[in-house]
Amino acid sequence: MTTDSADKVPVPKVVPVHPASDGTNSEIAIKVRGVTVGFGDKVILKNLDLDVRRGEVLGFVGGSGTGKSVLTRAILGLVKKWSGTIEVFGENLDRLSRDEHRALERRWGVLFQQGALFSGLTVLQNIQVPMREYLHLSQELMDELAMLKIEMVGLRADAAHKYPAELSGGMIKRAALARALALDPEILFLDEPTSGLDPIGAADFDDLIATLQKTLGLTVFMVTHDLDSLYSICDRIAALADRKVVAAGPIKELLQSQHPWLQSYFHGKRAARMNR
């Protein structure tokens, strides 16, 4: 993979969204209680609890195949849970009507691991997909808004008319991020956002996420295995093991955990090389 430095432009400055004086920045954006999810007779998540606070970047870590992405999809309604409750902005998802759920969907954006761009659409058209689904805008206005999102994620304007097959790995990530931001969401779900990127490209993408989170006031739920991302941009980390969240807090707290998986993850050979 390349770092795509020739394909990027500086991320524009955006007016920061400051926390409300009444302390609402500390409210819970996503509240998961007792959630169990499985497929067939296999239980993936069992009685899982998790809070995601407004305005934070939460890194969600766990071993391969433990169900990190499954939880994301359960929150999004793409995977049916067996039991438990999920609340987003205080709304119990099980109690919402179809129209109410669609209204809530407009308040989040999703970046899937491989980008999930539509191969037959240009970058501009991909970004406009959620606009067409949820908004009633003229083509001219959608073109203008999509170009703004392209600039926001650091892509050059000429990327707008390229198809996914013409993009490098880093450009695909940025184009998919632009689509995730199409409706100006309050919550951003990221599934392994730096996977497949070289270290320089991954660091650049981390910086982009951090900049957007601060300037737009986003709440970010990030599934990742990237230790650099955890150290550089996450306010808190939640660790998945034994089919539930076994620890959640700032990275300093998790580094002190005696849980075997956390000991292996944060103090194993790869982590030790990072700390030399």
SVG drawing of the C-alpha trace seen along z (x, -y; Angstrom):
<svg xmlns="http://www.w3.org/2000/svg" viewBox="-44 -28 58 53">
<polyline fill="none" stroke="black" stroke-width="0.4" points="0.0,0.0 1.1,-3.6 0.8,-6.5 -1.2,-8.4 0.6,-11.7 0.2,-12.9 -3.6,-12.4 -4.2,-14.4 -4.8,-18.1 -4.8,-19.7 -7.9,-19.1 -9.9,-22.4 -10.4,-24.1 -13.8,-23.7 -15.3,-25.7 -15.1,-23.5 -18.2,-22.3 -17.7,-23.2 -19.1,-21.0 -22.4,-22.4 -22.1,-24.2 -24.7,-22.0 -22.3,-19.0 -24.2,-17.1 -20.8,-16.2 -20.5,-13.6 -23.9,-12.0 -24.0,-8.4 -24.4,-8.3 -24.7,-4.5 -25.8,-2.3 -25.6,1.5 -26.9,3.7 -27.0,7.5 -26.7,8.0 -26.3,11.5 -25.7,12.3 -25.2,15.6 -25.4,17.5 -27.0,20.9 -26.1,22.5 -22.9,20.5 -22.9,17.6 -20.7,14.7 -21.5,12.1 -23.0,12.9 -24.6,10.4 -22.4,7.7 -22.5,4.2 -20.9,1.1 -21.2,-2.7 -20.0,-5.1 -19.9,-8.7 -20.8,-11.7 -17.8,-13.4 -15.2,-10.6 -13.2,-8.3 -13.7,-4.8 -11.4,-2.1 -13.0,1.3 -10.4,4.1 -10.4,7.9 -8.9,11.0 -9.7,12.0 -13.1,13.5 -14.3,12.5 -17.2,10.4 -15.9,6.8 -17.6,6.1 -20.7,8.1 -21.4,5.6 -21.2,2.7 -23.6,4.5 -26.0,5.2 -26.1,1.6 -26.7,0.6 -29.5,3.2 -27.6,5.3 -27.4,8.3 -30.3,9.4 -29.5,9.7 -30.9,12.5 -31.5,10.5 -30.5,7.3 -31.1,3.6 -29.3,1.1 -30.0,-2.7 -28.7,-5.4 -29.2,-9.0 -31.5,-7.6 -33.8,-5.8 -34.3,-2.1 -33.9,-0.8 -36.4,2.0 -39.2,-0.5 -38.7,-2.7 -41.1,-2.7 -39.6,-2.4 -39.8,-6.1 -38.2,-6.9 -35.4,-4.4 -34.8,-6.0 -34.6,-9.4 -32.0,-8.0 -30.0,-6.4 -29.4,-9.9 -27.5,-10.8 -24.8,-8.2 -22.3,-7.3 -20.4,-4.1 -17.0,-3.3 -16.8,0.4 -13.4,2.2 -13.0,2.5 -14.7,-0.7 -17.8,1.0 -17.9,-1.5 -20.3,-0.7 -18.0,0.4 -20.2,-1.0 -20.5,-4.5 -17.9,-7.3 -16.6,-8.7 -19.0,-11.6 -22.0,-9.3 -21.0,-7.0 -21.1,-10.0 -24.5,-11.0 -26.1,-7.6 -27.1,-8.4 -28.2,-11.9 -30.5,-10.4 -31.9,-7.9 -32.6,-10.4 -32.7,-13.9 -34.6,-15.7 -32.1,-17.9 -31.4,-19.1 -28.6,-17.5 -26.7,-20.7 -26.8,-20.9 -25.8,-17.3 -22.8,-17.8 -21.8,-20.8 -22.1,-19.0 -20.3,-15.9 -17.4,-18.0 -17.2,-19.6 -17.0,-16.1 -14.2,-15.1 -12.2,-18.2 -13.0,-17.5 -11.3,-14.1 -8.2,-15.4 -8.8,-14.1 -8.2,-16.1 -11.2,-17.4 -10.4,-15.1 -11.0,-12.0 -14.7,-12.9 -15.1,-11.3 -13.0,-8.2 -14.4,-4.8 -13.3,-2.6 -11.1,-0.4 -9.1,-3.5 -8.3,-4.4 -5.4,-3.3 -6.2,-1.7 -5.7,-5.0 -8.0,-6.9 -10.7,-4.2 -10.6,-4.7 -11.0,-8.5 -13.8,-8.2 -15.7,-5.8 -15.1,-8.2 -16.5,-11.0 -19.6,-8.9 -19.9,-8.2 -19.9,-12.0 -22.5,-12.7 -25.3,-13.4 -23.3,-15.3 -23.6,-12.5 -23.2,-12.9 -21.8,-9.3 -19.1,-7.8 -18.6,-4.0 -15.3,-2.9 -14.5,0.8 -10.7,1.4 -10.1,-2.0 -6.3,-1.6 -6.2,2.0 -4.4,2.5 -2.6,-0.9 1.2,-1.2 2.4,-2.9 2.6,-6.4 -0.8,-6.1 -2.3,-4.7 -0.8,-7.6 -2.2,-10.1 -5.6,-8.5 -5.5,-8.6 -4.7,-12.3 -7.6,-12.9 -10.0,-11.1 -8.7,-13.1 -9.1,-16.4 -12.6,-15.6 -13.6,-14.4 -12.5,-17.6 -13.7,-20.0 -17.1,-18.4 -17.7,-17.3 -18.2,-13.6 -18.6,-10.6 -16.4,-7.9 -16.8,-4.1 -13.8,-2.5 -13.2,1.2 -9.5,1.6 -6.5,3.8 -4.0,1.0 -2.0,0.2 -0.8,-3.1 -4.4,-4.2 -5.2,-3.3 -2.3,-5.3 -2.7,-8.3 -6.4,-9.1 -8.5,-7.1 -9.9,-8.7 -11.0,-5.3 -10.6,-1.7 -13.0,1.2 -11.7,4.7 -13.7,7.7 -12.8,11.1 -14.8,14.1 -17.7,12.9 -18.1,9.7 -16.4,6.4 -13.8,7.3 -12.3,3.8 -13.0,0.2 -11.2,-3.0 -8.2,-5.1 -5.3,-3.2 -3.3,-3.7 -5.9,-1.7 -6.0,1.1 -2.2,1.4 -2.5,2.3 -5.2,4.9 -4.2,8.5 -6.7,10.1 -4.7,12.6 -5.8,11.3 -5.0,7.7 -1.6,8.8 -0.8,10.5 -2.1,7.6 -0.5,4.7 2.6,6.4 3.3,9.0 6.3,9.0 4.8,6.5 3.8,4.0 7.2,4.4 8.9,3.4 6.7,0.3 7.8,-0.7 11.5,-0.4"/>
</svg>
